[in-house]
Amino acid sequence: MTSDIIDVETVEDEKRRKEELNHPNFKKWFAGLLKEIEINLVFKKVNGETRKMRCTLNEELIPEDKKSDGSSKRKSPQDSIAVFDLDKKDWRSFRYDSIIEFDGELTDDYPSCPEPVIFEEENKNE
């Protein structure tokens, strides 16, 4: 018979990380950042796989035939964001709380965030 040991500190860290990533201020900041620049993102897919993606919401980086004309009534869930994947050349979405790491080149006039921001695995070796 095996028993699973749950590290309460790890559970609390994960809970805090998800709360921070789902906070309205982070969502607004992150969406604004995507409208300005290309982001290199690492996130955990729903099936548990880790995925890397170069993405943006910057209209200048999205091909004309992929831009939204505003007629779509489809809306992303509040806990997710739809972005343009620059490598797949199509729209993809992910949950905010699935973000593991992201970075990008910020301009001087955009408020910065520590780079790269890493939310998982940072205290495992201490």
Residue pairs with C-beta under 8 A, 6 or more apart in sequence:
13 123
17 97
17 119
17 120
18 97
20 26
20 119
21 96
21 97
21 99
21 119
22 79
22 96
22 97
26 96
27 81
27 96
29 111
29 113
30 81
30 96
31 57
31 81
32 110
33 39
33 104
33 106
33 110
33 113
34 55
34 56
34 57
34 58
34 81
34 83
35 56
35 57
35 58
35 59
36 58
36 106
36 107
36 110
37 56
37 58
37 104
37 105
37 106
37 107
37 110
38 54
38 55
38 56
38 58
38 61
38 86
38 104
38 105
39 54
39 55
39 56
39 83
39 102
39 103
39 104
40 52
40 53
40 54
40 102
40 103
40 104
41 52
41 53
41 54
41 55
41 94
41 99
41 101
41 102
42 50
42 51
42 52
42 53
42 99
42 100
42 101
42 102
43 50
43 51
43 53
43 94
43 95
43 98
43 99
43 100
44 50
44 51
44 98
44 100
45 51
45 94
45 98
46 95
46 98
50 100
53 83
53 85
53 87
53 88
53 92
53 94
54 85
54 86
54 87
55 83
55 84
55 85
55 86
55 92
56 62
56 83
56 84
56 86
57 83
57 84
59 67
61 84
61 86
62 84
63 89
66 84
66 89
66 90
66 91
76 82
76 93
79 95
79 96
79 97
80 93
80 94
80 95
80 96
81 93
81 94
81 96
82 91
82 92
82 93
83 91
83 92
83 93
83 94
84 90
84 91
84 92
85 91
85 92
99 119
100 118
100 119
100 120
101 116
101 117
101 118
101 119
101 120
102 116
102 117
103 115
103 116
103 117
106 112
106 113
106 115
